[in-house]
Amino acid sequence: MGLINPFFKIISLALLSVSCHGVGEKVADIDSLICSSAEPCQECSLHETHMTCTFSYDSASFLALHFSQFALQEHDIVKVCDDSESCFPMDHMFKSRAHGVFWGPSIVGDTIKLVSKLQNPNSHWSISQISHGYPSLDLRPARRVAENDARRDLRVGSRAHSTLFTPETVCTDDDRREAICYASENPTIYERAQAVARLIIQGAWVCTGWLTGTDGHLMTNEHCIGSADDALNTDVYFDAEDPSCDNPSPSNVPGVDFAGGTVLMKLDADKDYALVYIEPYNGKFPAYMPDMLTKRPSLEPDPTVIMSNDDAFAAATLNRQIYIPQHPGGRDKQIAWTDSYHSSGNCTVTAMGSPYCTASNPSMYKELSYACDTEGGSSGSPVLAADTNKVVGLHHCGGGCAGNVAVALNTIYKDICSDLATCQVWGCCAFCDVDTDGDGSYDCEDECPLNPDVQVAGKCGCDEADVDADGDGILDCLGGAPSCAGYCGGSGSD
């Protein structure tokens, strides 16, 4: 399913381990480092055509560089490499990042090399920090990583009934399996899981995200991507899957990295979601990742999410079988499908209740609870209904057998669909009041179908619609919504 990145191996653990109530274990340090193209540090060596800077930390599990300045022009080359000279080219992906301030890609091992070949006198870069992971020996079986502890404390400490949750989010036996196990056993859920990606945020935090819509949009948690700067500094890795099923010594597959950053579109701290757009550089992705988004599945909301009434959505969702593709602990992709704790043996929605993880008001929305296994780093994973293979929730908090939890997607759906900047992602614009030709009046276009659950009867933006797509001289109000009768040329349809 796409091509494996040949350039470098990505980290599978990061700075902090965290549970719902924000208890973390530090597993890496960040040190200051002053080095630049104009004033090379002692770790740099000059060659006839380029400069190489080599940084090493004994027994480090990974290294990453933070750039405080980065300005390149055509024909400039900057890349980061591991000790075996497997390199990640940065020139084509990072020069569009805001103000040139960002974390570069993380490199597995105790050595990172920066190779610089600047052809233009005004090109330059500066490094201000280096992140080095603690030795990872004996950590692989148990690590739970990658979510921002301080941010989760901020979200949860003053809001959640945190005593309900424990650090453990695997309920009794860990029933998750490598994604590849389902390629032949259940091809549909394996194919759906190809939309799921590992996220590395700010060079330090690991979460999960998933493609949705049709144009490279990606959903994750707000406690993972909490700002426009977080979005710019997010690397998105697809196809990070162990090639062997139930491997007792799993590999760390790097996957394919969209390291050009993402663009923040919408977020909400209470509802703990962030919607971003994967941004290609200069309108296209690098040659080594052709058609990576267009040929990849995109996950759709379950039909039940149009229910704005939380009780109605809860009634439709309770006891449904579900599954969760995820990158637990930043490791290779796994799928939680079976649940030995539940009497059915399957992952199942066991309860729908008040939100205790990030919401400031317990009556704000409902959360889905389930005992199927998740882990730090699984945050942002989609919760899919097994009968439709569509999304019913956004996983965001751990509670183990007491209930791992997801934000009910009908809550997020209402937010996305009521915002003109995002509603076309899911084709659910509530009022159809877009203005694509920029003339100041509404279009009521067919690309923006009405959502009957939230439309305003008699309005829906059609009273000022000014499109005539078929050229017959009558305003269209495309879609012919009954509540538009009397508008759009007087007919409501054409």
HUKA-V64024 format. One record per helix or strand of 3 or more residues. SS is the DSSP state (~ for helix, > for strand). FROM is the first residue (numbers start at 0). TO is the last residue. If there is no record, write none. Layout:
{{SS | FROM | TO} {SS | FROM | TO}}
This chain:
{{> | 27 | 35} {> | 43 | 45} {> | 50 | 55} {> | 61 | 70} {> | 76 | 80} {> | 86 | 88} {~ | 90 | 93} {~ | 97 | 99} {> | 110 | 116} {> | 123 | 132} {~ | 148 | 155} {~ | 161 | 163} {~ | 178 | 184} {~ | 186 | 192} {> | 195 | 200} {> | 204 | 211} {> | 216 | 219} {~ | 227 | 231} {> | 233 | 237} {> | 255 | 257} {> | 261 | 267} {> | 272 | 277} {~ | 286 | 288} {~ | 302 | 305} {~ | 309 | 316} {> | 320 | 325} {~ | 327 | 329} {> | 333 | 335} {> | 350 | 353} {> | 365 | 369} {> | 381 | 384} {> | 389 | 396} {~ | 399 | 401} {> | 403 | 407} {~ | 408 | 416} {~ | 422 | 424} {~ | 461 | 463} {~ | 481 | 483} {~ | 487 | 489}}
